[in-house]
């Protein structure tokens, strides 16, 4: 399980600028779990030293780089057009709808 988590995290960072192809549900959600774990750890450590607060801020911005192409590949794998990513611009409902699209099974 830990190996899968690490492999998905590395794969997402290795394909940071790859908007082609597909990513299955496992790839996406394992990466999401790794992000939550890292963010929580950095946030908890930020109470100990300001350095970790800065590190948390930098990580939060940097993680956008692999997250966007991964979400687009995941949408493509679910049979949706990449432009569905913009549904998040609709407050609350948009984010929930995107989550719904991301949990859909793979097509084809």
C-alpha positions, 0 to 999 in steps of 0.5 A, spaced: 500 500 500 505 504 501 509 502 495 502 504 491 502 511 494 509 513 493 509 510 486 503 514 484 506 520 487 512 519 483 508 518 477 504 524 478 510 529 479 514 525 473 508 527 468 507 534 471 507 537 464 504 531 460 497 533 458 496 527 454 494 520 455 490 517 461 490 516 468 486 511 472 482 512 478 488 509 483 493 514 480 489 520 481 486 518 488 493 515 491 496 522 489 490 526 492 492 522 499 499 523 499 498 530 498 493 530 504 498 526 508 504 531 506 500 537 507 497 535 514 504 533 516 507 540 514 501 544 517 502 540 524 510 542 523 509 549 522 507 550 529 514 548 531 518 553 526 516 558 521 520 554 516 515 549 516 510 554 515 514 557 509 515 550 506 507 548 507 506 555 503 511 553 497 509 546 497 501 548 496 503 552 490 508 547 487 503 541 487 498 545 482 504 543 477 502 536 477 495 536 480 492 540 473 495 535 468 493 529 473 486 531 473 485 533 466 488 526 464 483 523 469 477 526 466 479 524 459 480 517 462 473 518 465 470 519 458 470 527 459 472 533 455 478 536 459 474 543 459 470 540 465 476 542 469 473 549 469 467 547 473 470 548 479 469 556 478 462 555 480 462 556 487 461 549 492 457 546 486 463 546 481 468 543 486 462 537 488 461 536 481 468 535 479 469 530 484 463 526 482 467 526 475 473 524 478 470 518 481 467 515 475 470 509 472 474 509 466 471 508 459 474 504 454 
